Amino acid sequence: SFLKKIDELPHGAAWSCKKISIQGNRTDEKGKPLHKDVELWMWNPIECIKDLIGNPLFKDQMVYTPARAYMDSAGLH
């Protein structure tokens, strides 16, 4: 029942998985570099941005105009 409640929560951008082969810095007995197959999990950044912009919880925090931010009080850095 707990997992069903979790599944009812709003979903954001979908995860995708790509299997890739990584070349390491070690070699086999023939001197060829060793490879390892790994999974690369990722989100589509465009879908993430759409999800953030479309989220009503952030509507009062979204700013669409340029702004300057400085670390020092003189406004130089």
C-alpha positions in Angstrom: 0.0 0.0 0.0 2.9 2.4 0.7 4.3 1.7 -2.8 0.9 2.4 -4.3 0.8 5.8 -2.6 4.3 6.6 -4.0 3.1 5.6 -7.5 0.2 8.1 -7.1 2.6 11.0 -6.6 3.1 13.4 -9.6 5.9 12.2 -11.9 8.6 14.4 -13.4 10.7 13.8 -16.4 11.2 10.1 -17.3 14.5 8.4 -16.7 16.3 6.7 -19.6 19.1 4.3 -19.5 21.9 3.8 -22.0 24.5 1.0 -21.8 28.0 2.2 -22.6 31.5 0.6 -22.6 34.2 2.4 -20.6 37.8 2.0 -21.4 40.0 1.7 -18.2 43.6 2.4 -17.6 44.5 -1.2 -17.0 45.4 -3.7 -19.7 44.8 -7.4 -20.3 47.6 -10.0 -20.8 47.9 -9.0 -24.4 48.4 -5.3 -23.6 44.9 -4.2 -24.8 43.0 -1.8 -22.6 40.3 -3.4 -20.4 36.7 -2.3 -20.9 33.7 -2.4 -18.6 30.0 -2.2 -19.6 28.1 0.3 -17.4 24.6 1.8 -17.3 24.3 5.6 -17.7 21.0 6.8 -16.2 19.8 10.2 -17.3 17.0 12.7 -17.8 16.3 14.7 -20.9 17.3 18.2 -19.8 14.5 19.8 -21.9 11.9 17.7 -20.2 13.4 18.6 -16.8 13.1 22.3 -17.7 9.5 21.9 -18.9 8.7 20.1 -15.7 10.2 22.9 -13.5 8.5 25.7 -15.5 5.2 23.9 -15.5 5.2 23.1 -11.7 2.8 25.5 -10.0 4.8 25.3 -6.8 7.5 27.4 -8.5 5.3 29.9 -10.2 6.2 32.8 -7.8 9.9 32.0 -8.0 10.3 32.0 -11.8 12.2 35.0 -13.2 12.4 35.5 -16.9 14.4 38.7 -17.0 18.2 39.1 -16.7 19.5 40.1 -13.2 22.9 40.9 -11.9 24.2 39.1 -8.8 27.3 40.3 -6.9 29.2 38.9 -4.0 30.6 42.2 -2.8 28.7 45.4 -1.7 30.5 47.5 -4.3 28.8 45.5 -7.1 32.1 44.6 -8.8 32.4 40.8 -8.2 
